[in-house]
């Protein structure tokens, strides 16, 4: 973000006159400054404004009651999709005001539009191709006039590009804040996405919901009533796939395929990506239960896995081994388990100095496990180093509020996304290192005059804001670069412009 002067319209005209008079392209205004969320304060009368050039795609929507948890449903539209518009299927559970008002939602979002953008201009001397060109300025002038020409101070987002030694990539630290979800619809989207929704009644709030990797129409839900239920949503997904018209029906009543009652409610839930139908559920009484698939049903081991002294917050199956899983807890520990070795963990270690809320096992680099804590920190561990005692290969203290979700990218082994109660969604690439020489070369090439704050980690790729009370995020496994997040005020679908984009070559 950069602070703009009080009357940007007059300043723009002044700069244009200066260019015509002396041939100089430099601005006479104050030097631009990167605005840091959580660090810099807004002065009275200032506000933040979205810069659409930071995104290849950005959409927002809501489906009624807030959703604490959701999952992306794998579809048959293509394994690797890069062309807009996109269509995505979801399952979610509500957090309604009354227990009887809750439901499970199965919905399709279509017409997700977007645009690919070059990270830097292909011709450095062509001012018309830059974001600050006269043409774009005239458009902004006309928009100011339509809005009444308000001279209120505005914080405008800017793009700051780095050029790193280990990766020929333009990586942006991009900050984004919205005053309301309406701002997205009115000022960013060329066309609104289209949401089709079907609902199934659910007794109690839904703490977590997960779709099976191998059979995505089979979903498991964790309710605050203490019950974990498995559902078959194939009829709903088929109806959404066949229909292009709006689905406007009340919640239907459907019986679950299977129900298991824990001694308390919980949040931890995960399907095995290796063994079809294998499920884990963990509760606030520190119990973990293993679900084994049978003919059309499940058998739940009544004797739980016990290794934590407080609530089990998250569970993750190994991406390569059918009998190995990890758990994290309010007790600050992470435990490693092998179902062939009894009901006790094979390893347990102190992971954070506060509650460990979430973990994510890297499916492209199975030795890497990420964890996020209540103190705002998140860490990366190399599981091959557990026996040596210190397995931490990276530890970040960027967020100042609890980490609510963390997930590795399904397409880049070194990239992960993190959401926090500080209302920020951040994207990180652990392979990046700062290189002053190449950064200077890149800044000279782009005529960039903005200096990044020195206290920002070089691994920080992107900062997304605008949602209130962020709860959960997921990468789309079939659409590279797409992230979906849920919060108290609805969903965002975003595709940062600096993910999987490369610098243009100097050649033709």
C-alpha positions in Angstrom: 0.0 0.0 0.0 1.1 3.6 -0.6 -0.3 6.7 1.0 -1.7 9.1 -1.6 -1.7 12.9 -1.3 -4.9 14.7 -0.5 -6.0 15.5 -4.1 -4.7 12.8 -6.4 -6.6 14.2 -9.4 -4.8 17.6 -9.3 -1.5 16.0 -8.7 -2.0 13.7 -11.7 -2.6 16.7 -13.9 0.4 18.5 -12.5 2.6 15.5 -13.3 1.3 15.4 -16.8 2.2 19.0 -17.3 5.6 18.5 -15.9 6.3 15.7 -18.4 5.2 17.8 -21.3 7.3 20.8 -20.1 10.7 19.2 -19.4 10.5 15.7 -20.8 11.1 14.1 -17.4 9.1 11.1 -16.4 9.8 11.3 -12.7 7.1 12.3 -10.3 7.4 15.3 -8.1 5.4 13.7 -5.3 6.8 12.1 -2.2 8.5 8.7 -2.5 6.2 5.7 -2.4 6.1 3.6 0.7 5.0 0.0 1.1 2.1 -0.1 3.6 2.4 -2.9 6.1 -0.7 -4.4 7.6 -0.6 -4.7 11.4 2.4 -2.3 11.5 1.4 1.0 9.9 -1.6 2.9 11.2 -4.3 4.6 9.3 -4.6 8.3 10.0 -8.0 9.9 10.5 -9.9 10.1 7.2 -7.6 7.6 5.4 -8.8 4.3 3.9 -7.4 1.5 1.9 -8.2 0.8 -1.7 -7.8 -2.4 -3.7 -5.4 -2.5 -6.5 -6.8 -5.0 -9.1 -3.4 -5.4 -10.8 -2.4 -7.5 -7.7 -4.7 -10.3 -8.8 -5.4 -12.4 -11.8 -8.8 -13.1 -10.4 -10.7 -12.0 -7.3 -14.3 -12.8 -6.4 -16.4 -12.6 -3.2 -19.7 -14.2 -2.3 -21.7 -15.5 0.7 -24.3 -18.2 1.0 -26.1 -17.3 4.1 -24.9 -18.1 7.6 -21.1 -17.9 8.2 -19.2 -21.1 7.5 -16.4 -22.1 9.8 -15.2 -24.9 7.5 -15.5 -25.9 3.8 -13.8 -28.1 1.3 -13.2 -28.0 -2.4 -14.8 -30.9 -4.2 -12.6 -32.5 -6.9 -14.5 -32.5 -10.3 -14.2 -34.0 -13.8 -13.7 -30.7 -15.6 -9.9 -31.2 -16.1 -6.9 -32.0 -13.9 -5.0 -28.8 -14.7 -7.1 -25.9 -15.8 -5.7 -22.5 -16.6 -8.2 -20.8 -18.9 -10.9 -18.5 -17.6 -13.8 -18.6 -16.7 -13.5 -21.3 -14.1 -16.1 -23.4 -12.3 -15.6 -24.8 -8.8 -17.6 -27.1 -6.5 -17.7 -26.9 -2.7 -19.1 -28.4 0.4 -19.5 -26.4 3.6 -21.2 -26.3 6.9 -22.9 -23.4 8.6 -22.6 -21.7 12.0 -26.2 -20.6 12.4 -27.8 -18.6 15.3 -30.0 -21.5 16.3 -28.9 -25.2 16.2 -31.9 -26.3 14.1 -31.1 -23.6 11.5 -27.9 -25.2 10.4 -27.3 -27.0 7.2 -24.6 -28.6 5.0 -24.2 -26.7 1.7 -23.3 -28.2 -1.6 -22.7 -25.5 -4.2 -21.2 -24.6 -7.6 -19.5 -21.3 -8.4 -19.3 -20.7 -12.1 -18.2 -17.8 -14.3 -15.1 -17.1 -12.2 -13.5 -14.6 -14.5 -10.0 -13.2 -14.5 -7.1 -12.0 -16.5 -3.5 -12.9 -16.8 -1.1 -9.9 -16.5 2.6 -9.4 -17.3 4.5 -8.9 -14.0 6.7 -6.2 -15.7 6.2 -4.3 -19.0 7.6 -6.0 -22.0 8.9 -2.7 -23.3 10.5 -0.6 -20.5 10.3 2.6 -22.5 6.7 2.3 -23.4 4.9 4.4 -20.8 1.5 3.6 -22.3 1.9 -0.1 -21.2 2.6 0.9 -17.5 0.0 0.9 -14.8 0.6 4.6 -14.3 0.0 5.5 -18.0 -1.9 8.6 -19.1 -4.7 6.5 -20.5 -5.3 4.8 -17.1 -5.1 8.2 -15.5 -7.8 9.6 -17.7 -10.0 6.7 -16.8 -9.5 7.3 -13.1 -10.2 11.0 -13.6 -13.5 10.2 -15.2 -14.3 7.8 -12.4 -13.5 10.5 -9.9 -15.9 12.9 -11.6 -18.7 10.2 -11.7 -18.2 9.7 -7.9 -18.3 13.4 -7.3 -14.6 14.2 -7.3 -14.1 13.4 -3.6 -10.7 14.7 -2.4 -10.6 12.4 0.7 -7.2 10.9 1.4 -6.9 7.3 0.1 -4.3 4.6 0.7 -3.7 3.0 -2.6 -2.2 -0.5 -3.1 1.0 -0.7 -5.1 3.0 -3.6 -6.6 6.5 -4.2 -5.3 8.5 -6.7 -7.3 11.6 -8.6 -6.2 14.0 -10.5 -8.4 15.6 -13.5 -6.6 18.7 -15.4 -7.3 17.3 -18.9 -6.8 14.3 -18.4 -8.9 13.8 -16.3 -12.0 10.5 -15.0 -10.9 8.8 -11.7 -10.2 7.5 -12.1 -6.7 5.3 -9.4 -5.4 4.6 -8.4 -1.8 1.1 -7.2 -2.5 -1.2 -5.9 0.2 -5.0 -5.6 -0.1 -7.8 -4.4 2.1 -11.4 -3.9 1.4 -13.8 -1.7 3.3 -16.7 -4.0 2.4 -17.4 -7.0 0.2 -19.5 -4.7 -2.0 -16.3 -2.9 -3.0 -15.1 -6.1 -4.7 -18.2 -6.3 -6.8 -18.3 -2.6 -7.7 -14.7 -1.9 -8.4 -12.9 -5.1 -9.4 -15.0 -7.8 -11.1 -15.7 -7.5 -14.8 -18.5 -9.9 -14.2 -19.9 -11.5 -11.1 -19.5 -15.2 -10.4 -22.7 -17.3 -10.3 -23.5 -19.4 -7.3 -25.8 -22.4 -7.4 -26.7 -23.9 -4.0 -28.3 -27.0 -2.5 -28.7 -27.6 1.3 -29.1 -30.6 3.6 -30.3 -30.1 7.1 -27.8 -30.6 9.9 -28.4 -30.6 13.6 -25.9 -28.3 15.3 -23.1 -26.1 14.0 -20.6 -27.7 11.7 -17.0 -27.5 13.1 -15.3 -29.1 10.1 -16.2 -30.7 6.9 -13.9 -32.8 4.5 -14.5 -34.5 1.1 -12.9 -37.8 0.5 -10.0 -37.5 -2.0 -10.8 -40.7 -4.0 -14.6 -40.3 -3.9 -15.3 -36.5 -3.5 -19.1 -37.0 -3.3 -18.5 -38.7 0.1 -18.0 -36.1 2.8 -17.5 -36.2 6.6 -18.8 -33.5 9.0 -17.9 -32.7 12.6 -20.8 -31.3 14.5 -20.8 -29.4 17.8 -23.2 -32.0 19.1 -20.3 -34.4 19.3 -21.2 -36.5 16.3 -19.1 -37.2 13.2 -21.3 -38.1 10.2 -20.5 -39.4 6.7 -22.7 -38.2 3.8 -23.3 -39.1 0.1 -23.8 -35.9 -1.9 -23.7 -37.5 -5.3 -27.3 -36.6 -6.2 -26.7 -32.9 -5.3 -23.4 -32.7 -7.2 -25.0 -34.3 -10.2 -27.9 -31.9 -10.1 -25.6 -28.9 -9.9 -23.5 -30.2 -12.8 -26.5 -30.7 -15.0 -28.2 -27.4 -14.2 -27.3 -24.0 -15.4 -30.2 -22.3 -13.7 -30.4 -21.0 -10.2 -31.1 -23.6 -7.6 -33.5 -22.1 -5.1 -34.7 -24.7 -2.7 -35.0 -25.0 1.0 -32.8 -27.4 3.0 -33.7 -31.0 2.2 -33.7 -33.8 4.8 -31.2 -36.5 4.1 -30.0 -39.3 6.4 -26.2 -39.7 6.8 -24.5 -42.9 5.6 -22.9 -43.4 9.1 -22.8 -41.6 12.4 -20.3 -42.0 15.3 -20.7 -40.2 18.6 -17.6 -38.9 20.4 -17.6 -38.1 24.1 -17.3 -34.4 23.2 -17.3 -32.2 20.2 -14.2 -31.7 18.1 -12.5 -30.2 15.1 -9.9 -32.7 13.8 -10.9 -34.6 10.7 -9.0 -36.1 7.8 -9.5 -38.6 5.0 -6.5 -40.7 4.0 -5.1 -39.7 0.5 -3.6 -43.2 0.2 -6.1 -45.7 1.7 -9.6 -45.1 0.3 -12.2 -44.5 2.9 -9.9 -44.4 5.9 -10.9 -41.6 8.2 -9.6 -40.0 11.4 -11.6 -37.9 13.9 -10.3 -36.2 17.0 -12.2 -34.5 19.8 -11.7 -31.9 22.6 -11.3 -34.8 25.1 -7.9 -35.6 23.5 -9.3 -38.8 21.9 -8.5 -39.9 18.3 -10.7 -42.5 16.6 -9.8 -44.5 13.4 -12.5 -45.3 10.9 -12.1 -48.3 8.7 -14.3 -48.7 5.6 -16.4 -51.8 5.3 -19.0 -52.8 2.7 -20.9 -49.5 2.2 -20.2 -48.4 5.8 -17.5 -47.9 8.4 -16.2 -49.6 11.5 -14.9 -47.2 14.2 -12.4 -48.5 16.7 -14.0 -47.8 20.1 -10.6 -47.7 21.8 -9.1 -44.3 21.0 -5.6 -43.3 20.3 -4.4 -41.3 23.3 -1.2 -39.3 23.4 -2.2 -35.7 24.0 -3.2 -34.1 27.3 -5.6 -31.6 25.8 -7.9 -31.1 22.8 -6.8 -32.5 19.5 -7.1 -29.6 17.1 -6.0 -31.1 13.8 -5.1 -34.4 12.1 -3.2 -35.2 8.9 -2.6 -38.5 7.2 0.8 -39.1 5.6 0.6 -38.4 1.9 2.6 -41.6 1.1 2.0 -44.1 3.9 -1.4 -45.6 4.6 -0.8 -46.3 8.3 1.0 -43.1 9.4 -0.6 -39.8 10.6 0.2 -36.7 12.6 -1.9 -34.8 15.2 -1.6 -31.5 17.0 -3.1 -30.3 20.2 -3.8 -27.5 22.6 -1.0 -29.0 24.8 1.5 -27.4 22.3 2.7 -30.8 21.0 2.7 -32.6 17.7 2.5 -36.4 17.8 3.4 -38.9 15.1 1.4 -42.2 14.9 1.6 -45.6 13.2 -1.7 -47.6 13.4 0.4 -50.8 13.3 2.2 -49.8 16.6 -0.6 -49.6 19.1 -2.6 -46.7 20.5 0.3 -44.6 21.6 2.3 -42.2 19.4 5.7 -43.3 18.0 7.0 -39.8 18.5 5.9 -36.6 20.3 7.5 -33.3 20.6 6.9 -29.7 21.7 6.0 -27.7 18.6 5.0 -24.3 19.9 4.7 -22.4 23.2 1.0 -22.1 22.7 -1.9 -24.2 21.3 -1.1 -25.8 18.0 -4.2 -25.1 16.0 -3.5 -26.5 12.5 -1.0 -28.7 10.7 -0.4 -29.5 7.0 1.6 -32.4 5.5 3.3 -31.5 2.2 2.0 -33.9 -0.5 4.8 -33.0 -2.9 7.6 -33.2 -0.3 6.4 -35.8 2.3 9.2 -35.0 4.7 7.8 -31.5 5.4 5.2 -30.7 8.0 3.9 -27.2 8.7 2.2 -26.1 11.9 0.4 -23.0 13.0 0.0 -21.8 16.6 -2.3 -19.7 18.8 0.6 -17.2 19.3 0.6 -16.3 15.6 3.8 -18.2 14.7 4.0 -21.0 12.2 6.9 -23.5 11.7 8.1 -25.9 9.1 9.7 -29.2 10.1 11.7 -31.8 8.3 10.5 -35.1 9.7 13.8 -36.8 8.7 15.5 -34.7 11.4 13.1 -35.7 14.3 15.6 -38.2 15.8 18.3 -35.5 15.9 16.1 -33.4 18.1 15.9 -30.1 16.1 13.7 -30.6 13.1 12.7 -27.0 12.5 13.9 -25.7 9.2 11.9 -22.4 9.2 10.0 -20.4 11.8 8.0 -17.3 11.1 6.6 -14.6 13.5 5.0 -12.4 11.0 1.4 -12.8 12.2 0.5 -11.4 15.6 -2.8 -13.3 16.1 -3.7 -17.0 16.1 -3.1 -19.0 13.0 -6.5 -20.4 11.8 -5.5 -22.4 8.7 -2.3 -23.5 6.9 -2.0 -25.5 3.7 0.8 -26.5 1.3 0.3 -25.8 -2.4 -0.6 -28.9 -4.4 1.5 -27.5 -7.3 4.6 -26.0 -5.7 6.4 -28.0 -3.1 8.0 -25.0 -1.4 4.8 -22.8 -1.3 2.2 -22.6 1.4 -0.7 -20.3 2.4 -1.6 -19.2 5.9 -4.6 -17.5 7.4 -4.7 -15.7 10.7 -7.1 -14.1 13.1 -5.4 -10.8 12.2 -7.6 -10.9 9.0 -4.6 -11.6 6.7 -4.1 -14.4 4.3 -0.4 -14.7 3.4 1.4 -16.8 0.8 5.0 -18.0 1.4 7.7 -19.6 -0.7 10.5 -21.2 1.3 12.8 -21.5 -1.6 13.3 -17.8 -2.0 16.3 -15.8 -0.7 17.0 -12.1 -0.9 19.7 -11.2 -3.4 20.6 -7.5 -3.3 22.4 -7.5 -6.7 19.6 -9.0 -8.6 17.0 -6.9 -6.7 18.8 -3.7 -7.8 19.0 -5.0 -11.4 15.3 -5.7 -11.4 14.4 -2.3 -9.9 16.5 -0.6 -12.5 14.8 -2.5 -15.3 11.3 -1.6 -14.0 12.2 1.9 -12.9 10.8 0.9 -9.5 11.4 3.4 -6.7 9.6 1.7 -3.9 11.8 0.1 -1.2 10.4 -2.9 0.7 10.5 -2.7 4.5 13.6 -4.5 5.7 11.8 -6.4 8.4 9.7 -8.4 5.9 10.8 -12.0 5.3 12.0 -12.5 1.7 9.8 -15.7 1.6 6.7 -13.6 1.9 5.0 -13.6 -1.6 1.6 -12.1 -1.0 -0.7 -10.5 1.6 -4.4 -10.6 1.0 -6.9 -8.7 3.3 -10.5 -7.6 3.3 -12.2 -10.5 5.1 -13.2 -10.4 8.7 -12.4 -13.3 11.1 -10.7 -15.6 8.6 -11.3 -19.2 9.4 -10.1 -21.6 6.7 -8.3 -21.7 3.3 -7.8 -24.3 0.6 -5.8 -24.4 -2.6 -7.6 -25.7 -5.6 -5.8 -28.9 -6.7 -7.0 -28.6 -10.3 -6.6 -24.8 -10.9 -3.0 -23.8 -10.2 -2.7 -20.6 -8.2 -6.3 -20.5 -7.0 -7.0 -20.1 -3.3 -10.4 -20.1 -1.6 -10.9 -18.7 1.9 -13.9 -18.5 4.3 -14.5 -15.9 7.0 -17.3 -14.5 9.1 -18.4 -12.3 6.2 -18.3 -14.8 3.4 -15.9 -16.4 0.9 -13.1 -15.0 -1.3 -11.8 -16.7 -4.4 -8.4 -15.3 -5.3 -5.5 -15.8 -7.8 -2.5 -13.6 -7.0 -0.8 -12.2 -10.1 2.6 -13.2 -8.9 2.0 -16.9 -8.4 3.5 -19.0 -11.2 4.3 -16.1 -13.4 7.8 -15.5 -15.0 9.7 -12.5 -16.1 9.6 -11.8 -19.8 12.8 -12.5 -21.6 15.0 -9.8 -23.1 14.8 -11.5 -26.5 11.9 -11.2 -29.0 
